[in-house]
Amino acid sequence: MRTRFAALLIAGLMAVPAATATVAYADTASQSVVGILMLGEGTIAGTVKRVGKTWFALSDGQQQIDVSAKGWDLSGLNEGDRVTVTGTVKYSAIKPARIVRADGSEVVKR
């Protein structure tokens, strides 16, 4: 019984379509770090913990994940900023398709 329930739960999680468009920052539409790693894509909202030239670390309040943002203009992104990232997972980091700040403005690609 437990095995069947676990299989149904996993199948249900895999069938949930990942959000591909986020209009503005929203915790309610986001997934956890674990969830996005399991699905391989999706949307995660959280707090910026560190910022590098081509990457930043994002925390969902429980865990952190790196966002590989090569080619994105991260000049206005600072530690403590709240952002929503939509993208795919590659090498245990998110490759973003879209990055939205808490005020609804988008981080742009260079």
C-alpha positions in Angstrom: 0.0 0.0 0.0 2.8 2.5 0.9 4.7 1.7 -2.3 1.6 2.2 -4.4 0.9 5.5 -2.6 4.5 6.7 -3.1 4.4 5.8 -6.8 1.1 7.7 -7.3 2.5 10.7 -5.4 5.6 10.7 -7.6 3.6 10.3 -10.8 1.3 13.1 -9.7 4.3 15.4 -9.1 5.8 14.6 -12.4 2.5 15.3 -14.2 2.2 18.8 -12.7 3.2 21.3 -15.4 5.9 23.7 -14.5 5.0 27.4 -14.6 6.5 29.0 -17.6 5.3 32.6 -17.2 5.5 34.6 -14.1 3.9 38.1 -14.4 5.4 39.3 -11.1 7.1 38.1 -8.0 4.9 35.6 -6.3 5.6 33.1 -3.5 2.4 31.3 -4.2 3.3 30.1 -7.7 6.8 29.0 -6.8 8.3 25.7 -5.9 10.9 24.8 -3.3 14.6 24.1 -4.2 13.9 20.4 -3.8 10.8 20.6 -6.0 12.6 22.4 -8.8 15.6 20.0 -8.6 13.2 17.0 -8.8 11.3 18.3 -11.8 14.3 19.7 -13.6 12.4 23.0 -14.3 9.9 25.4 -12.9 9.6 28.6 -10.9 11.2 29.5 -7.6 10.8 32.6 -5.5 13.2 33.6 -2.8 15.9 35.8 -1.4 19.2 36.5 -3.1 22.0 35.4 -0.7 25.1 36.1 -2.8 25.8 37.7 -6.1 28.7 37.1 -8.5 29.4 38.3 -12.0 27.6 35.6 -13.8 25.6 33.9 -11.0 23.7 34.4 -7.8 22.6 32.2 -4.9 18.8 32.0 -4.2 17.3 30.8 -0.9 13.7 29.6 -0.6 14.0 29.9 3.2 15.0 26.3 3.6 17.7 25.6 1.1 19.8 27.5 -1.4 20.4 27.0 -5.2 22.7 28.7 -7.6 21.3 30.6 -10.5 23.7 30.4 -13.5 23.0 33.8 -15.1 25.7 34.2 -17.7 24.6 36.8 -20.2 22.2 38.5 -17.8 22.7 42.0 -16.4 23.0 41.4 -12.6 24.3 44.9 -11.9 21.2 46.0 -10.0 20.8 42.7 -8.1 21.8 42.8 -4.4 21.9 40.4 -1.4 18.5 40.5 0.3 16.6 41.2 -2.9 13.4 39.1 -3.4 13.2 37.6 -6.9 11.3 34.9 -8.9 13.3 32.8 -11.3 11.7 30.6 -14.0 14.0 28.2 -15.8 15.6 24.7 -16.1 18.0 22.9 -13.9 21.4 22.1 -15.4 24.3 20.7 -13.2 22.3 21.4 -10.0 21.9 25.1 -10.8 19.0 27.0 -12.4 19.5 28.3 -15.9 17.0 31.1 -16.0 14.6 31.9 -18.8 13.1 34.8 -16.8 14.1 36.7 -13.6 11.6 39.0 -12.0 12.2 41.4 -9.0 9.7 41.8 -6.2 8.5 45.1 -7.8 7.7 43.3 -11.0 10.6 44.6 -13.0 12.6 42.1 -15.0 16.3 41.5 -15.0 17.4 41.7 -18.6 19.7 39.7 -20.8 22.7 41.6 -22.1 
